Amino acid sequence: MNDDQKDEIYGDFYDAVNMQPKELEEWLETDESKGVGDNDSGESTGHRSGRRIVEIKRTKKADLSDADYEHMRKVIGYVNRHLAQTPDGDVEETAWRYSLMNWGHDPLKGK
C-alpha cells in the first residue's frame, strides 16, 4: 500500500467515523451496543471493531500499521454499505443505528 492510498483511506476513515474515542468507548459499554450484531464468540464483529477503532483513532498517523489501514478500509466499507440501507422512519432506537455506532458512525450526528 503506497502513501497516496494510505492518505485516501485515512481521510475516508475520518469521514466515516464521526464518533470520538471516548464517546465510542462509552457507547461500547451499553447493553444496546452489546445486543446487536453476530455473536458467535461472545462479542459481535462490530463491537470488536469498535474497540479497534478506538485504538486506531488514538494512534498517530505515522505509527499506523498496514493492518490498521486494512481495518480502516473495512470500516469505511461497512459504514457506506449500511448507510445505503437506511430504513424508513425514526431510526433513533434501531438495531441499524446501534450497529453503525459499534463501527464508530452515529447516523444522527449532525442532524
C-alpha positions as CSV (number, residue, x, y, z in Angstrom):
1,M,0.0,0.0,0.0
2,N,1.5,3.3,-1.1
3,D,1.4,6.7,0.7
4,D,-1.3,8.0,-1.6
5,Q,-3.6,5.0,-0.9
6,K,-2.9,5.4,2.9
7,D,-3.8,9.1,2.7
8,E,-7.1,8.4,0.9
9,I,-8.0,5.6,3.4
10,Y,-7.1,7.8,6.3
11,G,-9.3,10.7,5.0
12,D,-12.2,8.4,4.2
13,F,-11.9,6.7,7.6
14,Y,-12.2,10.0,9.4
15,D,-15.2,11.0,7.3
16,A,-16.9,7.7,8.1
17,V,-16.1,7.5,11.8
18,N,-17.8,10.5,13.3
19,M,-17.6,9.4,17.0
20,Q,-14.8,10.4,19.2
21,P,-12.8,7.7,21.0
22,K,-14.2,8.5,24.5
23,E,-17.7,8.7,23.1
24,L,-17.3,5.3,21.3
25,E,-15.8,3.7,24.4
26,E,-18.8,4.8,26.4
27,W,-21.2,3.5,23.8
28,L,-19.5,0.1,23.6
29,E,-20.2,-0.3,27.4
30,T,-24.0,-0.1,26.8
31,D,-26.4,-3.0,26.6
32,E,-27.7,-1.7,23.3
33,S,-24.2,-1.9,21.8
34,K,-23.6,-5.4,23.2
35,G,-27.0,-6.5,21.9
36,V,-26.6,-6.1,18.2
37,G,-24.6,-8.0,15.5
38,D,-23.4,-11.5,15.1
39,N,-22.4,-13.0,18.4
40,D,-20.8,-16.5,18.0
41,S,-17.8,-15.8,20.2
42,G,-19.5,-13.8,22.9
43,E,-18.6,-10.5,21.2
44,S,-20.0,-9.3,17.9
45,T,-17.8,-8.4,15.0
46,G,-19.0,-4.8,15.2
47,H,-18.3,-4.5,18.9
48,R,-14.7,-5.9,18.4
49,S,-14.3,-3.4,15.5
50,G,-15.4,-0.5,17.7
51,R,-12.6,-1.3,20.2
52,R,-10.1,-1.5,17.4
53,I,-11.4,1.9,16.0
54,V,-10.7,3.5,19.4
55,E,-7.1,2.2,19.3
56,I,-6.7,3.5,15.7
57,K,-8.0,6.9,16.5
58,R,-5.6,7.2,19.4
59,T,-2.6,6.2,17.3
60,K,-0.5,8.8,15.5
61,K,-0.9,8.6,11.7
62,A,2.8,7.9,11.3
63,D,2.5,4.9,13.7
64,L,-0.4,3.2,11.9
65,S,0.4,-0.3,10.5
66,D,-0.8,-1.8,7.3
67,A,-3.1,-3.9,9.3
68,D,-4.6,-0.7,10.8
69,Y,-5.2,0.6,7.3
70,E,-6.8,-2.7,6.3
71,H,-9.2,-2.4,9.2
72,M,-9.9,1.3,8.4
73,R,-10.8,0.2,4.8
74,K,-13.2,-2.5,6.3
75,V,-14.8,0.2,8.5
76,I,-15.3,2.5,5.5
77,G,-17.0,-0.2,3.5
78,Y,-19.2,-1.3,6.4
79,V,-20.4,2.3,7.1
80,N,-21.0,3.1,3.4
81,R,-23.0,-0.2,2.8
82,H,-25.2,0.3,5.8
83,L,-25.8,4.0,5.2
84,A,-27.1,2.9,1.7
85,Q,-29.6,0.7,3.5
86,T,-31.1,3.4,5.8
87,P,-34.6,2.2,7.0
88,D,-37.7,4.3,6.7
89,G,-38.9,6.2,9.7
90,D,-37.3,7.1,13.0
91,V,-34.0,5.3,13.4
92,E,-33.0,6.6,16.8
93,E,-33.6,3.3,18.7
94,T,-32.9,0.7,16.0
95,A,-30.5,-2.1,15.6
96,W,-29.4,-0.5,12.3
97,R,-28.2,2.6,14.1
98,Y,-26.7,0.7,17.0
99,S,-24.7,-1.5,14.6
100,L,-23.4,1.6,12.8
101,M,-22.4,3.1,16.2
102,N,-20.4,0.0,17.0
103,W,-18.5,0.8,13.9
104,G,-17.9,4.4,15.0
105,H,-20.6,6.1,13.0
106,D,-23.7,7.7,14.6
107,P,-26.1,8.5,11.7
108,L,-28.0,11.0,13.8
109,K,-24.9,13.1,14.5
110,G,-25.1,16.5,12.7
111,K,-28.8,16.2,12.0
